[in-house]
Amino acid sequence: MVIMNRWHGIDEFLAVAETGSFTRASKMLGMSVAHVSRYVSQLEERLNTQLLTRTTRKVVLTKEGEIFAHQTKQLQHAMDDATALLAEQQLTPKGTIKLTAPVMYGESYIMPAVHSFMQKHPDIEVISHLSNEQVNLLEEGYDLAIRLGHLKDSSLKARRINQRRLVICCSPEYINNFGQPHSVSELHHHHCLIGNNSYWRVKEQNQDKHIKVAGRLQCNSGWALVDAAIKGLGIVQLPDYYVNEHLNTGNLVAVLSNVAPAPEGVWGVYPPRQFIATNVKALLDHLVESVQVSDL
């Protein structure tokens, strides 16, 4: 509040100094004469200095008023320049954006969209870090993070960019050799390809469930599990962007679609500032328009 008070009255004082009249200053500023007079008087009280000599005919700057007017006019110009610069940046995104995203999704979808965004905005610089580890945005100075699925940190702000679906699938060869499961309970009799954990998400009777699966292969690489599934080694559950192409070509076949869980969000997450930075907002808008995962 102290900083705000330091600026109060300066615009009014400079308007009086420029026009030589409280009446003309009030018309210039679009406010009452009483308002202008009160703010100038309060400014003089704070400074403990008389800035204007008032007579019935005219208003004249004192010597101190001339000095103060000269200096504060420069401040006013600086404020005008700063305001104009912000307005320009809102129209033309500029500056550096530091972002992070999961490796596979970042390589396949986020970074190509970021590159096209940079083509459109040559004054944008990007520092990107692709990692499957969730970083602390505030501590590590990130402007934007791409997060998949359920958001755990409620202190951050988020915007939905897209969605992903989990698909259970296997190869036609696997079905020929081992048959096709028609219920979740039948998975216990099948070879399941396991990722980071041995639980799959399904939805039965409108309830989300985690079911334990088992098999000969466990691997933390989605692409490796896709290859294993294509080669008939088992049934896999993966996000749609890993398997869509192979489902379309017939290398893989979706199974147990009736228990597929609801789609999860793909989110652009950013620090909880009152106003989102113009360049980050522009990039988020571009990601929403550009990041598309083809449907089955």
Secondary structure, DSSP 8 states (H G I E B T S, - for coil): -HHHHHHTTHHHHHHHHHHS-HHHHHHHHTS-HHHHHHHHHHHHHHHTS--EEE-SS-EEE-HHHHHHHHHHHHHHHHHHHHHHHHHHHHHS--EEEEEEE-HHHIIIIIHHHHHHHHHH-TTEEEEEEE-SS---HHHHT-SEEEEESS---TTSEEEEEEEE-EEEEE-HHHHHHH----SGGGGGGS-EEE-SSSEEEEEETTEEEEEE---SEE-S-HHHHHHHHHTTS-EEEEEHHHHHHHHHHTSSEE--GGG----EEEEEEE---SS--HHHHHHHHHHHHH------
